[in-house]
Amino acid sequence: MVSRIRGWDKDSLRVLIMPDHPTPIKVQTHTREPVPFMLWGSGFMANGAKRFTEAEAKSTGVFIEQGYNIIAKLIR
């Protein structure tokens, strides 16, 4: 999915892609760890992440404490 949106018209829409929770294979159940997210479209700049993974997301240093606040970034 993430690679497909590259061909979309970036000026006419905004997209948020994210899971609702992580389920690490190691523990085989939901956890409360942060999840990766991607905001794409008009007004968003790349942050250097190369892959859509928990480890890559953590390496960016971008963290939103209250998950529901991400919607404000999408609709600005």
TIDORO-188166 format. One record per atom (N, C-alpha, C, O): atom name; residue number from 1; residue in three letters; y, z, x. Coordinates in steps of 0.2 Angstrom, whole numbers. Layout:
! residues N
site name: CA | resi: NUM | resn: ALA | c2: Y | c3: Z | c1: X
...
***
This chain:
! residues 76
site name: N | resi: 1 | resn: MET | c2: -6 | c3: 0 | c1: 4
site name: CA | resi: 1 | resn: MET | c2: 0 | c3: 0 | c1: 0
site name: C | resi: 1 | resn: MET | c2: 6 | c3: 0 | c1: 4
site name: O | resi: 1 | resn: MET | c2: 11 | c3: -4 | c1: 3
site name: N | resi: 2 | resn: VAL | c2: 6 | c3: 4 | c1: 9
site name: CA | resi: 2 | resn: VAL | c2: 13 | c3: 5 | c1: 13
site name: C | resi: 2 | resn: VAL | c2: 14 | c3: -2 | c1: 17
site name: O | resi: 2 | resn: VAL | c2: 20 | c3: -3 | c1: 17
site name: N | resi: 3 | resn: SER | c2: 9 | c3: -5 | c1: 19
site name: CA | resi: 3 | resn: SER | c2: 11 | c3: -12 | c1: 23
site name: C | resi: 3 | resn: SER | c2: 13 | c3: -17 | c1: 18
site name: O | resi: 3 | resn: SER | c2: 17 | c3: -22 | c1: 20
site name: N | resi: 4 | resn: ARG | c2: 11 | c3: -17 | c1: 12
site name: CA | resi: 4 | resn: ARG | c2: 13 | c3: -22 | c1: 7
site name: C | resi: 4 | resn: ARG | c2: 20 | c3: -22 | c1: 5
site name: O | resi: 4 | resn: ARG | c2: 23 | c3: -27 | c1: 3
site name: N | resi: 5 | resn: ILE | c2: 23 | c3: -16 | c1: 5
site name: CA | resi: 5 | resn: ILE | c2: 30 | c3: -16 | c1: 3
site name: C | resi: 5 | resn: ILE | c2: 35 | c3: -19 | c1: 7
site name: O | resi: 5 | resn: ILE | c2: 41 | c3: -20 | c1: 6
site name: N | resi: 6 | resn: ARG | c2: 33 | c3: -20 | c1: 14
site name: CA | resi: 6 | resn: ARG | c2: 38 | c3: -24 | c1: 18
site name: C | resi: 6 | resn: ARG | c2: 40 | c3: -30 | c1: 16
site name: O | resi: 6 | resn: ARG | c2: 46 | c3: -32 | c1: 18
site name: N | resi: 7 | resn: GLY | c2: 37 | c3: -34 | c1: 12
site name: CA | resi: 7 | resn: GLY | c2: 39 | c3: -40 | c1: 9
site name: C | resi: 7 | resn: GLY | c2: 43 | c3: -40 | c1: 3
site name: O | resi: 7 | resn: GLY | c2: 46 | c3: -45 | c1: 1
site name: N | resi: 8 | resn: TRP | c2: 44 | c3: -34 | c1: 0
site name: CA | resi: 8 | resn: TRP | c2: 48 | c3: -33 | c1: -6
site name: C | resi: 8 | resn: TRP | c2: 56 | c3: -33 | c1: -4
site name: O | resi: 8 | resn: TRP | c2: 57 | c3: -32 | c1: 2
site name: N | resi: 9 | resn: ASP | c2: 60 | c3: -35 | c1: -9
site name: CA | resi: 9 | resn: ASP | c2: 67 | c3: -35 | c1: -8
site name: C | resi: 9 | resn: ASP | c2: 70 | c3: -28 | c1: -7
site name: O | resi: 9 | resn: ASP | c2: 71 | c3: -25 | c1: -12
site name: N | resi: 10 | resn: LYS | c2: 72 | c3: -26 | c1: -1
site name: CA | resi: 10 | resn: LYS | c2: 74 | c3: -19 | c1: 0
site name: C | resi: 10 | resn: LYS | c2: 81 | c3: -18 | c1: -3
site name: O | resi: 10 | resn: LYS | c2: 82 | c3: -12 | c1: -4
site name: N | resi: 11 | resn: ASP | c2: 85 | c3: -23 | c1: -5
site name: CA | resi: 11 | resn: ASP | c2: 91 | c3: -21 | c1: -8
site name: C | resi: 11 | resn: ASP | c2: 91 | c3: -20 | c1: -16
site name: O | resi: 11 | resn: ASP | c2: 95 | c3: -17 | c1: -18
site name: N | resi: 12 | resn: SER | c2: 85 | c3: -21 | c1: -19
site name: CA | resi: 12 | resn: SER | c2: 85 | c3: -21 | c1: -26
site name: C | resi: 12 | resn: SER | c2: 81 | c3: -15 | c1: -29
site name: O | resi: 12 | resn: SER | c2: 81 | c3: -14 | c1: -35
site name: N | resi: 13 | resn: LEU | c2: 78 | c3: -11 | c1: -24
site name: CA | resi: 13 | resn: LEU | c2: 74 | c3: -5 | c1: -26
site name: C | resi: 13 | resn: LEU | c2: 73 | c3: 0 | c1: -21
site name: O | resi: 13 | resn: LEU | c2: 75 | c3: -1 | c1: -15
site name: N | resi: 14 | resn: ARG | c2: 71 | c3: 6 | c1: -23
site name: CA | resi: 14 | resn: ARG | c2: 69 | c3: 11 | c1: -19
site name: C | resi: 14 | resn: ARG | c2: 62 | c3: 14 | c1: -21
site name: O | resi: 14 | resn: ARG | c2: 60 | c3: 14 | c1: -26
site name: N | resi: 15 | resn: VAL | c2: 58 | c3: 16 | c1: -16
site name: CA | resi: 15 | resn: VAL | c2: 51 | c3: 18 | c1: -17
site name: C | resi: 15 | resn: VAL | c2: 50 | c3: 24 | c1: -13
site name: O | resi: 15 | resn: VAL | c2: 52 | c3: 25 | c1: -7
site name: N | resi: 16 | resn: LEU | c2: 46 | c3: 29 | c1: -16
site name: CA | resi: 16 | resn: LEU | c2: 44 | c3: 35 | c1: -13
site name: C | resi: 16 | resn: LEU | c2: 36 | c3: 35 | c1: -13
site name: O | resi: 16 | resn: LEU | c2: 33 | c3: 34 | c1: -19
site name: N | resi: 17 | resn: ILE | c2: 33 | c3: 36 | c1: -8
site name: CA | resi: 17 | resn: ILE | c2: 26 | c3: 36 | c1: -7
site name: C | resi: 17 | resn: ILE | c2: 24 | c3: 43 | c1: -4
site name: O | resi: 17 | resn: ILE | c2: 27 | c3: 44 | c1: 1
site name: N | resi: 18 | resn: MET | c2: 20 | c3: 46 | c1: -8
site name: CA | resi: 18 | resn: MET | c2: 18 | c3: 53 | c1: -5
site name: C | resi: 18 | resn: MET | c2: 12 | c3: 55 | c1: -9
site name: O | resi: 18 | resn: MET | c2: 11 | c3: 54 | c1: -15
site name: N | resi: 19 | resn: PRO | c2: 7 | c3: 59 | c1: -5
site name: CA | resi: 19 | resn: PRO | c2: 2 | c3: 62 | c1: -9
site name: C | resi: 19 | resn: PRO | c2: 4 | c3: 69 | c1: -12
site name: O | resi: 19 | resn: PRO | c2: 10 | c3: 71 | c1: -10
site name: N | resi: 20 | resn: ASP | c2: 0 | c3: 72 | c1: -17
site name: CA | resi: 20 | resn: ASP | c2: 3 | c3: 78 | c1: -20
site name: C | resi: 20 | resn: ASP | c2: 0 | c3: 84 | c1: -16
site name: O | resi: 20 | resn: ASP | c2: 3 | c3: 89 | c1: -16
site name: N | resi: 21 | resn: HIS | c2: -5 | c3: 83 | c1: -11
site name: CA | resi: 21 | resn: HIS | c2: -7 | c3: 89 | c1: -7
site name: C | resi: 21 | resn: HIS | c2: -12 | c3: 86 | c1: -2
site name: O | resi: 21 | resn: HIS | c2: -15 | c3: 81 | c1: -3
site name: N | resi: 22 | resn: PRO | c2: -12 | c3: 90 | c1: 4
site name: CA | resi: 22 | resn: PRO | c2: -17 | c3: 88 | c1: 9
site name: C | resi: 22 | resn: PRO | c2: -24 | c3: 91 | c1: 7
site name: O | resi: 22 | resn: PRO | c2: -25 | c3: 96 | c1: 4
site name: N | resi: 23 | resn: THR | c2: -29 | c3: 87 | c1: 9
site name: CA | resi: 23 | resn: THR | c2: -36 | c3: 90 | c1: 8
site name: C | resi: 23 | resn: THR | c2: -40 | c3: 88 | c1: 15
site name: O | resi: 23 | resn: THR | c2: -44 | c3: 83 | c1: 15
site name: N | resi: 24 | resn: PRO | c2: -39 | c3: 92 | c1: 20
site name: CA | resi: 24 | resn: PRO | c2: -42 | c3: 91 | c1: 26
site name: C | resi: 24 | resn: PRO | c2: -49 | c3: 91 | c1: 26
site name: O | resi: 24 | resn: PRO | c2: -52 | c3: 95 | c1: 23
site name: N | resi: 25 | resn: ILE | c2: -52 | c3: 86 | c1: 30
site name: CA | resi: 25 | resn: ILE | c2: -60 | c3: 86 | c1: 30
site name: C | resi: 25 | resn: ILE | c2: -63 | c3: 92 | c1: 33
site name: O | resi: 25 | resn: ILE | c2: -68 | c3: 95 | c1: 30
site name: N | resi: 26 | resn: LYS | c2: -59 | c3: 95 | c1: 37
site name: CA | resi: 26 | resn: LYS | c2: -62 | c3: 101 | c1: 41
site name: C | resi: 26 | resn: LYS | c2: -63 | c3: 107 | c1: 36
site name: O | resi: 26 | resn: LYS | c2: -68 | c3: 111 | c1: 36
site name: N | resi: 27 | resn: VAL | c2: -58 | c3: 108 | c1: 31
site name: CA | resi: 27 | resn: VAL | c2: -59 | c3: 113 | c1: 26
site name: C | resi: 27 | resn: VAL | c2: -62 | c3: 111 | c1: 19
site name: O | resi: 27 | resn: VAL | c2: -64 | c3: 115 | c1: 15
site name: N | resi: 28 | resn: GLN | c2: -62 | c3: 105 | c1: 18
site name: CA | resi: 28 | resn: GLN | c2: -64 | c3: 102 | c1: 12
site name: C | resi: 28 | resn: GLN | c2: -62 | c3: 104 | c1: 5
site name: O | resi: 28 | resn: GLN | c2: -65 | c3: 105 | c1: 0
site name: N | resi: 29 | resn: THR | c2: -55 | c3: 106 | c1: 6
site name: CA | resi: 29 | resn: THR | c2: -52 | c3: 109 | c1: 0
site name: C | resi: 29 | resn: THR | c2: -44 | c3: 108 | c1: 0
site name: O | resi: 29 | resn: THR | c2: -42 | c3: 106 | c1: 6
site name: N | resi: 30 | resn: HIS | c2: -41 | c3: 108 | c1: -5
site name: CA | resi: 30 | resn: HIS | c2: -33 | c3: 108 | c1: -5
site name: C | resi: 30 | resn: HIS | c2: -30 | c3: 113 | c1: 0
site name: O | resi: 30 | resn: HIS | c2: -33 | c3: 119 | c1: 0
site name: N | resi: 31 | resn: THR | c2: -25 | c3: 111 | c1: 3
site name: CA | resi: 31 | resn: THR | c2: -21 | c3: 116 | c1: 7
site name: C | resi: 31 | resn: THR | c2: -14 | c3: 116 | c1: 5
site name: O | resi: 31 | resn: THR | c2: -12 | c3: 111 | c1: 2
site name: N | resi: 32 | resn: ARG | c2: -10 | c3: 121 | c1: 8
site name: CA | resi: 32 | resn: ARG | c2: -3 | c3: 121 | c1: 6
site name: C | resi: 32 | resn: ARG | c2: 1 | c3: 118 | c1: 12
site name: O | resi: 32 | resn: ARG | c2: 7 | c3: 119 | c1: 12
site name: N | resi: 33 | resn: GLU | c2: -2 | c3: 114 | c1: 16
site name: CA | resi: 33 | resn: GLU | c2: 2 | c3: 111 | c1: 22
site name: C | resi: 33 | resn: GLU | c2: 7 | c3: 106 | c1: 20
site name: O | resi: 33 | resn: GLU | c2: 5 | c3: 103 | c1: 14
site name: N | resi: 34 | resn: PRO | c2: 12 | c3: 104 | c1: 23
site name: CA | resi: 34 | resn: PRO | c2: 16 | c3: 99 | c1: 21
site name: C | resi: 34 | resn: PRO | c2: 13 | c3: 92 | c1: 21
site name: O | resi: 34 | resn: PRO | c2: 8 | c3: 91 | c1: 25
site name: N | resi: 35 | resn: VAL | c2: 15 | c3: 88 | c1: 17
site name: CA | resi: 35 | resn: VAL | c2: 12 | c3: 81 | c1: 17
site name: C | resi: 35 | resn: VAL | c2: 17 | c3: 76 | c1: 19
site name: O | resi: 35 | resn: VAL | c2: 23 | c3: 77 | c1: 19
site name: N | resi: 36 | resn: PRO | c2: 14 | c3: 70 | c1: 22
site name: CA | resi: 36 | resn: PRO | c2: 19 | c3: 65 | c1: 24
site name: C | resi: 36 | resn: PRO | c2: 22 | c3: 61 | c1: 18
site name: O | resi: 36 | resn: PRO | c2: 19 | c3: 61 | c1: 12
site name: N | resi: 37 | resn: PHE | c2: 28 | c3: 59 | c1: 19
site name: CA | resi: 37 | resn: PHE | c2: 31 | c3: 55 | c1: 13
site name: C | resi: 37 | resn: PHE | c2: 35 | c3: 49 | c1: 16
site name: O | resi: 37 | resn: PHE | c2: 37 | c3: 49 | c1: 22
site name: N | resi: 38 | resn: MET | c2: 36 | c3: 44 | c1: 12
site name: CA | resi: 38 | resn: MET | c2: 40 | c3: 38 | c1: 14
site name: C | resi: 38 | resn: MET | c2: 45 | c3: 36 | c1: 9
site name: O | resi: 38 | resn: MET | c2: 43 | c3: 35 | c1: 3
site name: N | resi: 39 | resn: LEU | c2: 51 | c3: 36 | c1: 11
site name: CA | resi: 39 | resn: LEU | c2: 56 | c3: 34 | c1: 7
site name: C | resi: 39 | resn: LEU | c2: 58 | c3: 27 | c1: 9
site name: O | resi: 39 | resn: LEU | c2: 60 | c3: 26 | c1: 15
site name: N | resi: 40 | resn: TRP | c2: 58 | c3: 22 | c1: 5
site name: CA | resi: 40 | resn: TRP | c2: 59 | c3: 15 | c1: 7
site name: C | resi: 40 | resn: TRP | c2: 64 | c3: 12 | c1: 3
site name: O | resi: 40 | resn: TRP | c2: 64 | c3: 13 | c1: -3
site name: N | resi: 41 | resn: GLY | c2: 69 | c3: 8 | c1: 5
site name: CA | resi: 41 | resn: GLY | c2: 73 | c3: 4 | c1: 1
site name: C | resi: 41 | resn: GLY | c2: 80 | c3: 4 | c1: 4
site name: O | resi: 41 | resn: GLY | c2: 82 | c3: 7 | c1: 9
site name: N | resi: 42 | resn: SER | c2: 85 | c3: 2 | c1: -1
site name: CA | resi: 42 | resn: SER | c2: 92 | c3: 2 | c1: 1
site name: C | resi: 42 | resn: SER | c2: 95 | c3: 9 | c1: 3
site name: O | resi: 42 | resn: SER | c2: 94 | c3: 14 | c1: 0
site name: N | resi: 43 | resn: GLY | c2: 98 | c3: 10 | c1: 9
site name: CA | resi: 43 | resn: GLY | c2: 101 | c3: 16 | c1: 11
site name: C | resi: 43 | resn: GLY | c2: 96 | c3: 20 | c1: 16
site name: O | resi: 43 | resn: GLY | c2: 99 | c3: 25 | c1: 19
site name: N | resi: 44 | resn: PHE | c2: 90 | c3: 18 | c1: 16
site name: CA | resi: 44 | resn: PHE | c2: 85 | c3: 22 | c1: 21
site name: C | resi: 44 | resn: PHE | c2: 84 | c3: 19 | c1: 27
site name: O | resi: 44 | resn: PHE | c2: 84 | c3: 13 | c1: 28
site name: N | resi: 45 | resn: MET | c2: 84 | c3: 23 | c1: 33
site name: CA | resi: 45 | resn: MET | c2: 83 | c3: 21 | c1: 39
site name: C | resi: 45 | resn: MET | c2: 76 | c3: 23 | c1: 42
site name: O | resi: 45 | resn: MET | c2: 74 | c3: 29 | c1: 40
site name: N | resi: 46 | resn: ALA | c2: 73 | c3: 19 | c1: 46
site name: CA | resi: 46 | resn: ALA | c2: 67 | c3: 21 | c1: 49
site name: C | resi: 46 | resn: ALA | c2: 68 | c3: 28 | c1: 54
site name: O | resi: 46 | resn: ALA | c2: 73 | c3: 28 | c1: 57
site name: N | resi: 47 | resn: ASN | c2: 63 | c3: 32 | c1: 54
site name: CA | resi: 47 | resn: ASN | c2: 64 | c3: 38 | c1: 58
site name: C | resi: 47 | resn: ASN | c2: 59 | c3: 38 | c1: 64
site name: O | resi: 47 | resn: ASN | c2: 59 | c3: 43 | c1: 68
site name: N | resi: 48 | resn: GLY | c2: 56 | c3: 32 | c1: 66
site name: CA | resi: 48 | resn: GLY | c2: 52 | c3: 32 | c1: 72
site name: C | resi: 48 | resn: GLY | c2: 44 | c3: 32 | c1: 70
site name: O | resi: 48 | resn: GLY | c2: 40 | c3: 31 | c1: 75
site name: N | resi: 49 | resn: ALA | c2: 42 | c3: 35 | c1: 64
site name: CA | resi: 49 | resn: ALA | c2: 35 | c3: 35 | c1: 63
site name: C | resi: 49 | resn: ALA | c2: 32 | c3: 29 | c1: 63
site name: O | resi: 49 | resn: ALA | c2: 35 | c3: 24 | c1: 61
site name: N | resi: 50 | resn: LYS | c2: 26 | c3: 28 | c1: 66
site name: CA | resi: 50 | resn: LYS | c2: 22 | c3: 22 | c1: 67
site name: C | resi: 50 | resn: LYS | c2: 17 | c3: 22 | c1: 62
site name: O | resi: 50 | resn: LYS | c2: 14 | c3: 16 | c1: 60
site name: N | resi: 51 | resn: ARG | c2: 14 | c3: 28 | c1: 59
site name: CA | resi: 51 | resn: ARG | c2: 9 | c3: 28 | c1: 55
site name: C | resi: 51 | resn: ARG | c2: 10 | c3: 33 | c1: 49
site name: O | resi: 51 | resn: ARG | c2: 14 | c3: 37 | c1: 50
site name: N | resi: 52 | resn: PHE | c2: 7 | c3: 32 | c1: 44
site name: CA | resi: 52 | resn: PHE | c2: 7 | c3: 37 | c1: 38
site name: C | resi: 52 | resn: PHE | c2: 2 | c3: 42 | c1: 38
site name: O | resi: 52 | resn: PHE | c2: -3 | c3: 42 | c1: 34
site name: N | resi: 53 | resn: THR | c2: 3 | c3: 47 | c1: 43
site name: CA | resi: 53 | resn: THR | c2: -2 | c3: 52 | c1: 43
site name: C | resi: 53 | resn: THR | c2: 2 | c3: 59 | c1: 44
site name: O | resi: 53 | resn: THR | c2: 8 | c3: 59 | c1: 45
site name: N | resi: 54 | resn: GLU | c2: -2 | c3: 64 | c1: 43
site name: CA | resi: 54 | resn: GLU | c2: 1 | c3: 71 | c1: 43
site name: C | resi: 54 | resn: GLU | c2: 4 | c3: 72 | c1: 50
site name: O | resi: 54 | resn: GLU | c2: 9 | c3: 75 | c1: 51
site name: N | resi: 55 | resn: ALA | c2: 0 | c3: 70 | c1: 55
site name: CA | resi: 55 | resn: ALA | c2: 2 | c3: 72 | c1: 62
site name: C | resi: 55 | resn: ALA | c2: 8 | c3: 68 | c1: 64
site name: O | resi: 55 | resn: ALA | c2: 13 | c3: 70 | c1: 67
site name: N | resi: 56 | resn: GLU | c2: 8 | c3: 61 | c1: 62
site name: CA | resi: 56 | resn: GLU | c2: 14 | c3: 57 | c1: 63
site name: C | resi: 56 | resn: GLU | c2: 20 | c3: 60 | c1: 60
site name: O | resi: 56 | resn: GLU | c2: 26 | c3: 60 | c1: 62
site name: N | resi: 57 | resn: ALA | c2: 19 | c3: 62 | c1: 53
site name: CA | resi: 57 | resn: ALA | c2: 25 | c3: 65 | c1: 50
site name: C | resi: 57 | resn: ALA | c2: 28 | c3: 71 | c1: 53
site name: O | resi: 57 | resn: ALA | c2: 34 | c3: 72 | c1: 53
site name: N | resi: 58 | resn: LYS | c2: 23 | c3: 76 | c1: 55
site name: CA | resi: 58 | resn: LYS | c2: 25 | c3: 82 | c1: 59
site name: C | resi: 58 | resn: LYS | c2: 29 | c3: 80 | c1: 65
site name: O | resi: 58 | resn: LYS | c2: 34 | c3: 84 | c1: 66
site name: N | resi: 59 | resn: SER | c2: 27 | c3: 75 | c1: 68
site name: CA | resi: 59 | resn: SER | c2: 31 | c3: 73 | c1: 75
site name: C | resi: 59 | resn: SER | c2: 38 | c3: 71 | c1: 74
site name: O | resi: 59 | resn: SER | c2: 42 | c3: 71 | c1: 78
site name: N | resi: 60 | resn: THR | c2: 40 | c3: 69 | c1: 68
site name: CA | resi: 60 | resn: THR | c2: 47 | c3: 67 | c1: 66
site name: C | resi: 60 | resn: THR | c2: 51 | c3: 73 | c1: 66
site name: O | resi: 60 | resn: THR | c2: 57 | c3: 72 | c1: 66
site name: N | resi: 61 | resn: GLY | c2: 49 | c3: 78 | c1: 64
site name: CA | resi: 61 | resn: GLY | c2: 53 | c3: 84 | c1: 63
site name: C | resi: 61 | resn: GLY | c2: 57 | c3: 84 | c1: 56
site name: O | resi: 61 | resn: GLY | c2: 60 | c3: 89 | c1: 55
site name: N | resi: 62 | resn: VAL | c2: 55 | c3: 80 | c1: 52
site name: CA | resi: 62 | resn: VAL | c2: 58 | c3: 79 | c1: 45
site name: C | resi: 62 | resn: VAL | c2: 54 | c3: 84 | c1: 41
site name: O | resi: 62 | resn: VAL | c2: 48 | c3: 83 | c1: 40
site name: N | resi: 63 | resn: PHE | c2: 57 | c3: 89 | c1: 38
site name: CA | resi: 63 | resn: PHE | c2: 53 | c3: 93 | c1: 33
site name: C | resi: 63 | resn: PHE | c2: 58 | c3: 95 | c1: 27
site name: O | resi: 63 | resn: PHE | c2: 64 | c3: 97 | c1: 28
site name: N | resi: 64 | resn: ILE | c2: 55 | c3: 95 | c1: 21
site name: CA | resi: 64 | resn: ILE | c2: 59 | c3: 96 | c1: 15
site name: C | resi: 64 | resn: ILE | c2: 55 | c3: 103 | c1: 12
site name: O | resi: 64 | resn: ILE | c2: 50 | c3: 102 | c1: 10
site name: N | resi: 65 | resn: GLU | c2: 59 | c3: 108 | c1: 13
site name: CA | resi: 65 | resn: GLU | c2: 56 | c3: 115 | c1: 11
site name: C | resi: 65 | resn: GLU | c2: 53 | c3: 115 | c1: 4
site name: O | resi: 65 | resn: GLU | c2: 47 | c3: 117 | c1: 3
site name: N | resi: 66 | resn: GLN | c2: 57 | c3: 113 | c1: -1
site name: CA | resi: 66 | resn: GLN | c2: 55 | c3: 113 | c1: -8
site name: C | resi: 66 | resn: GLN | c2: 54 | c3: 105 | c1: -10
site name: O | resi: 66 | resn: GLN | c2: 58 | c3: 101 | c1: -10
site name: N | resi: 67 | resn: GLY | c2: 47 | c3: 104 | c1: -11
site name: CA | resi: 67 | resn: GLY | c2: 45 | c3: 97 | c1: -12
site name: C | resi: 67 | resn: GLY | c2: 49 | c3: 93 | c1: -18
site name: O | resi: 67 | resn: GLY | c2: 50 | c3: 87 | c1: -17
site name: N | resi: 68 | resn: TYR | c2: 51 | c3: 97 | c1: -23
site name: CA | resi: 68 | resn: TYR | c2: 54 | c3: 94 | c1: -29
site name: C | resi: 68 | resn: TYR | c2: 61 | c3: 91 | c1: -26
site name: O | resi: 68 | resn: TYR | c2: 64 | c3: 87 | c1: -30
site name: N | resi: 69 | resn: ASN | c2: 64 | c3: 93 | c1: -21
site name: CA | resi: 69 | resn: ASN | c2: 71 | c3: 91 | c1: -19
site name: C | resi: 69 | resn: ASN | c2: 70 | c3: 84 | c1: -16
site name: O | resi: 69 | resn: ASN | c2: 76 | c3: 81 | c1: -15
site name: N | resi: 70 | resn: ILE | c2: 64 | c3: 81 | c1: -15
site name: CA | resi: 70 | resn: ILE | c2: 64 | c3: 74 | c1: -12
site name: C | resi: 70 | resn: ILE | c2: 66 | c3: 69 | c1: -17
site name: O | resi: 70 | resn: ILE | c2: 69 | c3: 64 | c1: -15
site name: N | resi: 71 | resn: ILE | c2: 66 | c3: 71 | c1: -23
site name: CA | resi: 71 | resn: ILE | c2: 68 | c3: 66 | c1: -29
site name: C | resi: 71 | resn: ILE | c2: 76 | c3: 65 | c1: -28
site name: O | resi: 71 | resn: ILE | c2: 78 | c3: 59 | c1: -29
site name: N | resi: 72 | resn: ALA | c2: 80 | c3: 70 | c1: -26
site name: CA | resi: 72 | resn: ALA | c2: 87 | c3: 69 | c1: -25
site name: C | resi: 72 | resn: ALA | c2: 88 | c3: 64 | c1: -20
site name: O | resi: 72 | resn: ALA | c2: 93 | c3: 60 | c1: -20
site name: N | resi: 73 | resn: LYS | c2: 84 | c3: 64 | c1: -14
site name: CA | resi: 73 | resn: LYS | c2: 85 | c3: 59 | c1: -9
site name: C | resi: 73 | resn: LYS | c2: 84 | c3: 52 | c1: -12
site name: O | resi: 73 | resn: LYS | c2: 87 | c3: 47 | c1: -10
site name: N | resi: 74 | resn: LEU | c2: 79 | c3: 51 | c1: -16
site name: CA | resi: 74 | resn: LEU | c2: 77 | c3: 45 | c1: -19
site name: C | resi: 74 | resn: LEU | c2: 82 | c3: 42 | c1: -24
site name: O | resi: 74 | resn: LEU | c2: 83 | c3: 36 | c1: -24
site name: N | resi: 75 | resn: ILE | c2: 85 | c3: 46 | c1: -28
site name: CA | resi: 75 | resn: ILE | c2: 90 | c3: 44 | c1: -33
site name: C | resi: 75 | resn: ILE | c2: 97 | c3: 43 | c1: -31
site name: O | resi: 75 | resn: ILE | c2: 102 | c3: 41 | c1: -35
site name: N | resi: 76 | resn: ARG | c2: 99 | c3: 46 | c1: -25
site name: CA | resi: 76 | resn: ARG | c2: 106 | c3: 46 | c1: -22
site name: C | resi: 76 | resn: ARG | c2: 109 | c3: 39 | c1: -22
site name: O | resi: 76 | resn: ARG | c2: 114 | c3: 38 | c1: -20
***
